Amino acid sequence: MYRFQFGRLVLPVTPSKLTVKIKGNNKTLTLVNEGEMNILRAPGLTEISFEAVLPMLGKYPFSGDYHRPDHYLNAFEKLMVEKQPFQFSVIRTTPSGKELFDTDMKVSLESYTIAEDANQGLDVTVAITLKQYVSYVTKKDALLEVSADGEATIIEETKRDANSAPQTKTYTVKKGDCLWTIAKKYYNDGAKYKDIYEANKDKLKSPNLIYPGQELILP
């Protein structure tokens, strides 16, 4: 026995067929006069597809609580619109109730196609395609490059060596110094004494009160 579950939503009728596609990402290169070589890559995201029957009237003897098709169709639309991954499960048990292996993964709803066929009565059939979802976080100093064929590559920017980072300049006040003369010496502009004062307000009560031995930050 099988149970197909979208998060908390359980399909009323178990699909008769489930296809799970595990896509390889290996790349074959043709070498001049040397034949071919195969570059092995990590496998791609798993794709799952199946057709689900949504009963229009009554309920199937093996289905759960009955809901009309629009109950499920609205749920599928919400999954697409909200663009959020969800947990997909296929729970397998023997007729006696013994648990077998389960399929349980986070996925995205890639597409669903609704079909109504008069030869099949009033029931609605929905062809569903899911794709495995893997969360990712790019590093602060990394770029994500996407090629013309849709292939994404994470490119890390070169981080600056801590030893090459700009060093904070300091100055130890000497006898006879004032902020104006210090600014004139280091910035060639005495008026910049205001900048020095602003950078050292935590230790200076006034721009006119500095004392030998004080260590000032030079912004």
N, C-alpha and C positions, 0 to 999 in steps of 0.2 A: 504494500500500500504506500501511496505517496501523498504528501501535502506540500503544495507550493505556497510560499508566504512572502509577501512584499512588506517588510516591516511587520506591522500588526495585521495587515490585510491578507486574508487567506482566500485563494481562488476557490470558487464554488465547485468547479469540476476539474479534476486532475487532468492536465494535458496528456495526450496519448504518446507524445514524442518530445524528447528534450535533446537539443544539440548543443554541445559544449566545444567550442573551438579555441585551441591554444595556439596562438600564432607565433611562429618563429621570426626572428629579426635578422637572421644570418644574411650576409651580403656576399655575393659571388663577384669576383673581379676577373677580368680577362687580361692576362699578361702577354705582352708581345713576345711571340715565339716560345712562350713557356706554358701555354695552356691556361687553365683556370685555377684560382685559389678561393677558398671559402673562409670568410672572416666570421668567426662565431661571436654572436652577441646574446645578451640576455633576452629571454622570450618576451613577446609583447603581451598586452593585456588580454585576458581571457574574454571571449565573447560567448554569450548564451542566447539561444533563440528557441522559441516554441510557439504553439498556437493554443490559445485558451478559449474555451467555450463559455459564454455567459448566458445562462438560461433566461428566457423572457417571461415564461409563465411557470408557476408552481416551483417545485424544487426536485432535483435529482435525488434518488434514494441514497446516494453516497456523497452528497454535498453537505455542506454545513448549513448554517442559518441562511435563509434565502434573502437575496437582495436583487433588485432589478439591475440590468446591465449598466444603466447610467450611474449607479453607485460606484462601480469599478472604473468606468470611463472617466468620471470626474476625478477619481483618485489618481489615475494615470496622467491626466492633464495637469494636475497639481504638481506631480513629481517633475514633469517637464518644465513647467513655468517657474517653479521655485529653484530649479537648477541645483538641487541638493542630492548628494548620494544617499543611499539607504541600504539596509541589510536585506539580502535576498537569501532565502533558505529553501532547500528541498529536503524534507524529512522523510526517510524511508523506514518502513517497519514491515515485518512479516505478518501474515494473516492472524497469527497468534498474539501479535503485539510486541514482539521482540524488536528492539531497535537495531537498524543496520547503519551503514555510514551515511552521513549527511553532507549536503553541499551548503556551505554557509560562507558568503563573502559580501563585502561592500561593493555596490554596483551603481551605475547610472542608467537611467532609462534612455536609450539611444533613439528608439523609434517604436511606434506601434501602428498597425494598419487594421482598420475596422472593416469587416466584410459581413454582408447579409445575403444569404442565398435562399431563394424560395424553396429550392429542393431540400434544404436542410431544416425547414420549418421556420419558426419565429426566433430561434436562438441567434445570438450575435457571436461571431468568431473574431478574435483579435490576435494578429500575428505580432509578437513582442520580441524586441532585440535589446539585450542588456549588455553592458560592458563593465568589466572589473574596474573598480576605482581605487587608485593608490594615491593617498595624500602626499603632498610634497611641500617642502619649505625651502626656498632659495636663500642662500646666505646673503648677509647684508652687502658683502662686497662681490656679489656674483651677478652675472647677466645671463638671461635666457635668450638664446639665438634660435630663431625658427627659419629653416631653409624654405626655398620655393616649393618643395614637395611635402612640406608640413613636418619635417623632422626637426625636433627640438634638441638643442644641446646646451648644457649649462657651462658657461665660460666664466672662470674665476678671474677677477681682476687681480693684478699683482699688488700685494699689500706692501706698504712702505715699511722698511725696516725701522724698528723703534729707535735705533741709534741715529737714523737720519731725520727723525721728526724734529720740527723746530723746537729749539730750547728756549725756555723762558729766561729773559735777561733780567738781571738784578744789579743793583748798585748800592754799595755801602757808603753812607753819608760820611763826609770828612769835615773837619773843622773849617768853617768859612763858607760851606756850601749853602745854596738855597735852591729851590725847585727851578727857578728861572735859569740859573747858571747850568744846572744839570741838563735841562731841556735844550739849552743853547749848545752844550757840548755834544750831546748824543743825537739831537735832531736838527741841529743848526737852525733852531727856531725857538727862542725863549718863550714865546706865547704858548708853546705846547706843555708848559708846566701844569696847565689845567688837566691834561690827559694823565700825567703822572699822579697828580693829586687824586683823581677819580679812581685810578687803579689801586690806590693805597689808602682809601678813606677809612678802612678798618683799623689803621694804625696811626693816622694823622688827624689831629683835631682841627688843624687849620693849615692851609698852604704855606703859611708863614712860620709854622712851628715845626722844624725838623731838628734832629740832634745827631751829633757824631755817633757812629756805630749802628744807626738804624739801617736795615736792609730794605730797599725800595724795589718794587717791581717796575720795570720799564716796558710799557705796553708797545 
